[in-house]
Amino acid sequence: MRESYGSTTASRGLRHRLMRWFGRSTEARVHPSRQTLRGIMEISPSPLLLVSANGRILELSPSAADLLESDTLAGTDIDKLIAPEDLPAFRQLCRANRQSGAPAKLRTVLADAFPVEIAVTPLRISTHTGLREAYLLGLTNISEVEVLRSALEYRVNHDPLTGLLSRQGFLRRVHAAHQAGELGLVLLDVDHFKTVNDNFGHDTGDALLLAVAEALRSAIGANCAAGRLGGEEFGIVFPCREDSELIDFAQKVRKTVRRASVACGTRRISRTCSLGAILPPSDMSVEQAVTLADAAMLEAKSIGRDRAILADDAFIESHDARGGGISMEEIREAINSGAIRNYLQPIVDVETREIAGFEALVRWEKCDGSLILPDKFLGKFLSLTHAEEGVSLLRRLRMQVMETLTIAPGAYVAFNVELDSLAVPGAAAQLAESFGPYCGGDRPIVLEISERAFNERLDLKTVLSELEKLRSTGFRLALDDFGAASSNIARLLDFPVDIVKLDKLLINDLLNESTTRKPLFPIAMMCSWLNVRIVAEGVEEQAQLELLQSARITHQQGFLFSPPRPVEEINAIKLTIGTDPEAKSADVRIPESTAAAGMLDDELAELDQIGQ
């Protein structure tokens, strides 16, 4: 009988009766008899107890007997089943419900063994002597519910790949540490991780992320917490009170991650990481702290990666001065509206008095006519171009230049390219596509890659292959910032370079350091042997021009000739030689060469001897 009454039809009938009886106010209900309630409870799939006003158990459903592992509880005092510490709350709940007539719930343990949630519903039972006050207790076994809830909570708060905290779980720990006044926050991003997925497959990428996660576990203590915030970005909560303690910890993490590696065939794959850290004051919000730690991490990536930067007071002041409050959405809107665009700075041949080329330099024009220079937004701009929409944004900026530039038809246009974007098979084709029909066209296009960006972690074999594909397509290649790092000669020999651009810092020191001037002739001769053109950038003084020209470095760029300008202004300029009284400020001025100042005569003679 019990099994047949447990059918779906019976359950629907039960729900209908309960809704009819208990869905009304106490006064409006049709009060059931005890016999009717016994029948309902007999077929109920849910554990139910009928309890008198004085706490005596009158009836219990078969499912309640199964849950409590006893069918002899009728006549027992309910107080003997409820955990003693929960009795006052239970009694108060019953009194309150009797007054309001509304169901309410309480969690407790029955018979010292069964964690349950009790739904208490007051009712009146119809008897031959009148109505009697009673309670219907619905029991929910929460031991299984808690297991499921705990499992769900774990999945929400933990990353499924690494087992570290998820972004949500990590931010909870960040808030808790901040409230305790001991929040040391470290954010880190694995350098050049995309090249692992692209070159060795996503399985290898996942394996490396697991190795990084294990490295983080080994580097942190029991009172710390580590999380994977998304992709190859991780975070650590490190409770501390001193900046020095936090940056020392960040450096320890950096070195630990550097040693993490995974096997891929016969190779070991590893990557460095860039870190940003902050020990926020109590009046700084968690959101501000995360933003500043992220900015410090981006700064670490932009100046060479594999380093940790502390967002201390000096960094925050500099960050604010450099437009740190600029959001990605503002940058996106500025590109779409044309406020962010490429300016051009001429590259002049001081010997032939002609414009040899232009370098495209991104600028942000504000509505009030002022300019925001790249150091205030370039990090976020580059991060945006790495996203899926980045290809179309870069294409738009580059096409604007190529479509509108009309002056000096034979002069090339140079665009800066991030080296790590070329460490992926197929990068050359994607880059060529961003120039549309101008790829391989009449006006040469030069791609500038920074000497500073080379490091042993890059897949240089893939980079070389992609560079050779670009050259075969018609692009020229320039090695920028030459002299700012080591292994320059090897770079010239190994890579298909057409142009070398001397680092601006090297040019700045020409007039002050004789040791800086001495290598000019050897550099010029070496590039001549390799059929590589030299460009000196950052030329701002006449003496620099003459010293470079004496070293046979005739292609020069800098404010001495012209600042970067919008394309429409570049199209309207004219070349002026010397100090033409009719020259306009918008013209490109090529100073006339004169004899070097007396203070440079000895240096020039020594340079000439070295050259010979």
Buried (B, 14 or more C-beta within 10 A) or exposed (E): EEEEBBEEEBBEBBEEBBEEBBEEEBEEBEBBEBEBBBBBBBBBBBBBBBBBBEBBBBBBBBBBBEBBEBEEBBEBBBEEBBBEEBBEBBEEBBEEBBEEBEEBEBBBBBBEEBBBBBBBBBBBBBEEEEEBBBBBBBBBBBEEEEEEEEEEEEEEBBBEEBBBBBBEBBBBBBBEBBEEEBBBBBBBBBBBBBBBBBBBEEEBBBBBBBBBBBBBBEBBEEEBBBBBBEEBBBBBBBBBEEBEBBBEBBBEBBBBBBEBBBEBEEEEBBBBBBBBBBBBEEEBEBEBBBBBBBBBBBBBBBEBBBBBBBBBEEBBEBBEEBBBEBEEEBBBEBBEEEBBBBBBBBBBBBEEEBBBBBBBBBBBBEEEEEEBBBEBBBBBBBBBBEEEEBBEBBBBBBBBBBEEBEBBEEBBBBBBBEBBBBBBBEBBEBBBEBBEEBBEEEBBBBBBBBBBBBBEBBBBEBBBBBBBBBBEBBBBBBBBBBBBBEEBEEBBEEBEBBBBBBBBEBBBBBBEEEEBBEBBBEBBBBBEEEEBBBBBBBBBBBBBBBBBBBBBBBBBBBEBBBEBBBBEBBBEBEBBEEEEEEBEEEBBBBBEBEEBEEEBEEBBEBBEEBBE
